[in-house]
Amino acid sequence: MEQHHENIFDRSYWLHWTSAGAGASRMESTGEPGRVNVSAYTYDLIRKEFECEYRGRVDAKGKGEVDMYFVAQYKLDDN
């Protein structure tokens, strides 16, 4: 597995995973300080590389209730 050097806990790292800046703002407003909050769509894109914690359905302004996850850490390589 290749080494990752990005800081996954830096909000700017996740901006490209959202459909627009408004989406990033919604993710931030429904999150918790110090935690990366992602939608089910983003979770599906990253779940092979990251361990995530399902946090349930959250009311996201303009979107209604959506399934949300917290990114916990990189998945460890089994080799």
C-alpha positions, 0 to 999 in steps of 0.5 A, spaced: 500 500 500 502 506 498 504 511 503 499 517 504 502 524 506 496 528 506 493 530 512 486 527 512 484 531 518 485 537 514 478 540 512 481 542 505 483 535 503 476 533 503 473 539 499 474 535 492 470 530 495 464 534 495 459 536 489 461 544 491 463 548 496 456 548 499 456 541 500 463 542 504 459 547 508 454 542 510 458 537 512 462 542 516 456 544 519 453 537 521 460 535 524 463 535 530 470 539 532 476 535 530 472 530 526 472 529 518 464 528 517 462 525 510 456 523 506 454 516 504 456 518 497 463 520 499 464 514 504 462 509 498 468 512 494 473 512 500 471 505 504 476 501 501 482 505 504 479 508 510 476 506 516 469 510 518 464 510 523 457 510 521 454 516 525 446 515 523 442 519 519 443 527 520 439 533 517 443 536 512 440 543 510 438 543 503 438 536 503 434 533 508 436 527 512 442 523 509 447 518 512 453 520 515 460 517 517 466 520 521 473 518 517 477 514 523 483 513 520 487 509 514 486 502 513 492 498 516 495 494 510 495 486 512 501 485 509 
